[in-house]
Amino acid sequence: MSTKRYVARELLEQHTKQKKQEKLEQRRLALEQQAKEKRQTKIHIALLIIVFVLPLFLFPAYPRNQWQYEVYRYITEQMLITVGTKGPLPFFTILSSIYCTVLAFVLGCYMCLLFIKKVGVNKAFQEKIYRKFFQAEFEASKKHPWLEKPLIKKTIVSGIFLFCFIMGMSHFLLENISFQDGSRRGALIQLGYNYRIGVLFWESTFSVFTIFPFFYFGFLFIYLFNYFFRGLGTGKIIIPQKRPKKTNQKRSHKRSQTPP
């Protein structure tokens, strides 16, 4: 009996030691993951600061020499980007506009590659796209149920992204965007285009409206291709409703038939 108790005690001690080691290992991995996430967050913040601070010092308000003037003429005459050219920061505004648009395009490509690498382009892609863009219900659909039809909903969502794209593209032609006309509509935007930080902020915003609809329509093309040619479905997940058990129904039916 004494040997059995000794063996059992040894096994219990080994088990407790193993549990403690597992907990310590899990805690160590969690701390390493937190430290890694903090480092990544710091790196991202530093990159964002560098990305937004560099134009403040590198982009001049006006062309200073001949080659800068040639760049200014090429952008305004050939590329037809004239946003803010009649304001106090004409050269800075058009350079910031191109800079933010290219930056948004690169960032969008990176995010799309990560998304496709994580999800793929199969059935999981269909479910993710449907959940992100087409699953939400419109408030007006309570009065007008026809708005919830798949084709109409996809048309409405695509129309919203198309409107954002048109709005983002049309801002490139606004020469007098920095002029304050005294009206409240757009006064904050007009005020922002009189300062360098305001120009970078609003150009970053407009670049999102300009670039990200491209990626939406790219995803929509893959979604429709998977639906029509690969037969992967719409991606809508239908949750089956719970039905009452037949035994309960039979019991209730028998009780109703029994005389009082």
C-alpha positions in Angstrom: 0.0 0.0 0.0 2.8 2.4 0.9 4.5 1.9 -2.6 1.1 2.5 -4.3 0.6 5.7 -2.3 4.2 6.8 -3.1 3.7 6.2 -6.9 0.3 8.0 -6.8 1.9 10.9 -5.0 4.7 11.1 -7.5 2.3 11.0 -10.4 0.2 13.7 -8.9 3.3 15.9 -8.4 4.3 15.4 -12.0 0.8 16.2 -13.2 0.8 19.4 -11.1 4.2 20.4 -12.4 3.2 19.8 -16.0 0.1 21.9 -15.5 2.2 24.7 -14.0 4.6 24.5 -16.9 1.8 24.6 -19.4 0.3 27.7 -17.7 3.7 29.4 -17.6 4.3 28.6 -21.3 0.8 30.0 -22.2 1.5 33.1 -20.2 4.9 33.5 -21.8 3.4 33.1 -25.3 0.6 35.6 -24.5 3.1 38.2 -23.2 5.3 37.7 -26.4 2.2 38.1 -28.5 1.2 41.3 -26.7 4.8 42.7 -27.0 4.8 41.8 -30.7 1.4 43.6 -31.2 2.7 46.6 -29.3 5.8 46.8 -31.5 3.7 46.5 -34.7 1.4 49.2 -33.5 4.4 51.5 -32.8 5.8 50.7 -36.2 2.5 51.5 -37.9 2.1 54.8 -36.0 5.7 55.8 -36.9 5.1 55.0 -40.5 1.9 57.0 -40.6 3.6 59.9 -39.0 6.5 59.7 -41.5 4.0 59.4 -44.4 2.0 62.5 -43.4 5.0 64.6 -42.2 7.2 64.2 -45.2 4.8 66.2 -47.6 4.7 69.1 -45.1 8.4 69.6 -45.6 9.0 68.3 -49.2 6.1 69.8 -51.2 6.4 73.6 -51.8 3.4 75.9 -51.9 4.4 77.3 -55.3 6.8 76.1 -58.0 10.3 77.5 -57.1 12.3 76.7 -60.2 11.9 75.7 -63.9 11.5 71.9 -63.4 8.9 72.4 -60.7 7.0 74.7 -63.0 7.2 72.1 -65.8 5.8 69.5 -63.4 3.1 71.9 -62.3 2.1 72.5 -66.0 2.1 68.8 -66.8 -0.2 67.9 -63.8 -2.6 70.7 -64.5 -2.7 70.5 -68.4 -2.1 66.9 -69.1 -3.4 65.1 -66.1 -6.2 67.7 -65.6 -5.7 67.8 -61.9 -6.5 71.4 -60.9 -7.7 71.0 -57.3 -6.9 74.1 -55.3 -4.8 75.8 -58.0 -6.5 79.1 -57.4 -5.9 78.9 -53.6 -3.0 79.8 -51.4 -1.2 76.4 -51.8 -1.6 75.4 -55.5 1.5 73.3 -56.1 1.3 71.7 -52.6 -2.4 70.8 -53.1 -2.0 69.0 -56.5 1.2 67.2 -55.3 -0.6 66.1 -52.1 -3.6 65.0 -54.2 -1.5 62.7 -56.3 0.6 61.5 -53.3 -2.5 60.6 -51.2 -4.2 58.8 -54.2 -1.1 56.7 -54.9 -0.7 55.9 -51.2 -4.4 54.9 -50.9 -4.0 52.7 -54.0 -0.9 50.9 -52.6 -2.6 50.5 -49.2 -5.7 49.1 -50.9 -3.7 46.6 -52.9 -2.0 45.5 -49.8 -5.2 45.0 -47.9 -6.8 43.1 -50.8 -3.9 40.8 -51.0 -4.1 40.1 -47.3 -7.8 39.5 -47.6 -7.5 37.1 -50.5 -4.6 35.3 -48.9 -6.6 34.8 -45.7 -10.0 34.0 -47.2 -9.3 32.8 -50.7 -11.7 33.1 -53.7 -13.9 30.1 -53.0 -17.1 29.7 -51.0 -15.6 31.4 -47.9 -15.0 34.5 -50.2 -18.7 34.5 -51.2 -19.9 34.3 -47.6 -17.5 37.1 -46.5 -18.5 39.4 -49.3 -22.2 38.8 -48.7 -21.8 39.4 -45.0 -19.8 42.6 -45.5 -21.8 44.3 -48.2 -25.2 42.7 -48.7 -26.4 41.2 -45.4 -27.3 44.5 -43.7 -31.0 45.5 -44.0 -32.1 48.9 -45.1 -34.3 50.9 -42.8 -36.7 51.7 -45.7 -37.2 48.0 -46.4 -39.6 47.8 -43.5 -42.1 49.9 -45.6 -40.8 48.7 -48.9 -39.9 44.9 -48.8 -38.9 44.9 -52.4 -35.7 46.7 -51.4 -34.5 43.4 -49.9 -34.4 41.6 -53.2 -30.8 40.5 -54.0 -30.5 42.2 -57.3 -32.0 45.5 -56.1 -29.8 45.4 -52.9 -26.6 44.8 -55.0 -27.6 47.6 -57.4 -28.1 50.0 -54.5 -24.8 49.2 -52.8 -23.0 49.4 -56.1 -24.7 52.7 -56.8 -23.4 54.1 -53.5 -19.8 53.1 -54.3 -20.2 54.5 -57.8 -21.4 57.8 -56.3 -18.4 57.9 -54.0 -16.1 57.3 -56.9 -17.7 60.1 -59.0 -17.4 62.4 -56.0 -13.8 61.5 -55.5 -12.9 62.0 -59.1 -14.8 65.3 -59.5 -12.9 66.9 -56.7 -9.7 66.9 -58.8 -11.3 69.6 -61.0 -12.3 72.0 -58.1 -10.0 75.0 -58.7 -11.8 77.2 -56.1 -12.1 74.6 -53.4 -10.3 76.9 -50.9 -12.5 79.9 -51.6 -14.8 80.6 -48.7 -18.1 81.8 -50.1 -19.8 82.4 -46.7 -22.1 79.5 -46.8 -22.1 76.8 -44.2 -22.1 74.0 -46.7 -18.6 72.8 -47.2 -17.1 75.6 -45.1 -14.9 73.2 -43.1 -13.5 71.8 -46.4 -12.9 75.3 -47.8 -11.1 76.3 -44.6 -9.0 73.2 -44.5 -7.6 73.8 -48.0 -6.0 77.0 -46.8 -3.6 75.1 -44.6 -1.1 72.3 -45.3 -2.4 69.9 -42.7 -6.0 70.5 -43.8 -5.0 69.8 -47.4 -3.4 66.4 -46.4 -6.4 65.5 -44.3 -9.1 66.2 -46.9 -7.0 64.8 -49.8 -6.6 61.6 -47.7 -10.4 61.5 -47.3 -11.1 62.1 -51.0 -8.5 59.5 -52.0 -10.5 56.8 -50.0 -13.6 57.8 -51.9 -11.7 57.6 -55.2 -9.7 54.4 -54.8 -11.6 52.0 -52.7 -14.6 51.7 -55.1 -12.1 50.2 -57.5 -11.5 47.3 -55.1 -15.2 46.9 -54.3 -16.0 46.5 -58.0 -13.1 44.1 -58.3 -14.4 42.0 -55.5 -17.9 42.2 -57.0 -16.5 40.9 -60.3 -15.0 37.9 -58.5 -18.2 37.4 -56.5 -20.4 37.4 -59.7 -17.9 35.1 -61.5 -18.0 32.6 -58.7 -21.8 32.8 -58.6 -22.5 32.4 -62.4 -19.6 30.3 -63.6 -18.4 28.3 -60.6 -21.7 27.7 -58.9 -20.5 28.8 -55.4 -23.8 30.4 -54.5 -24.6 33.8 -53.1 -22.8 33.3 -49.8 -26.0 33.8 -47.8 -26.0 31.6 -44.7 -29.5 30.5 -43.8 -30.0 29.6 -40.2 -32.5 26.7 -39.9 -35.4 27.4 -37.6 -36.0 25.0 -34.7 -39.1 22.9 -35.2 -41.0 21.5 -32.2 -40.6 17.8 -31.7 -43.2 15.5 -33.0 -43.6 13.8 -29.6 -44.6 17.0 -28.0 -47.1 17.6 -30.7 -48.6 14.1 -30.3 -48.9 14.5 -26.6 -50.6 17.9 -26.9 -52.9 16.3 -29.5 -53.8 13.4 -27.2 -54.5 15.7 -24.3 -56.9 17.7 -26.5 -58.7 14.5 -27.4 -59.1 13.1 -23.9 -62.6 13.9 -22.5 -62.8 16.2 -19.4 
